[in-house]
């Protein structure tokens, strides 16, 4: 299992209906297979996620955030890790809003 504890991630791509950008920073914490994160930046005032990490490092998570329009947004996300040549982690994410328009999207975030 990959340990994400104390790692910081930043998005490098996102579909247009997403709110994260390269200004958003995710601060991951992990205890056992339980993952959590606080995040903010760009269009997001504050956000939190909680998830479970499987033996291959895949993450199944739920998130909630308040955007710059002071809207509470919620969703779910599945992340698949890729280990880069430099040893850093890149996460390929498939996500879905459970609020707003309930649309779906894809993003990629990388460890700083």
Buried (B, 14 or more C-beta within 10 A) or exposed (E): EBBBEEBBBBBEBBEEEBBBBBEBBBEBEBEEEEBBBEBBBBBBBEBEBEBEBEEEBBBEBEBBBBBEEEEEBEBBBBBEBEEEEEEEBBBBBEBEBEEBEEEBBEBBBBBE
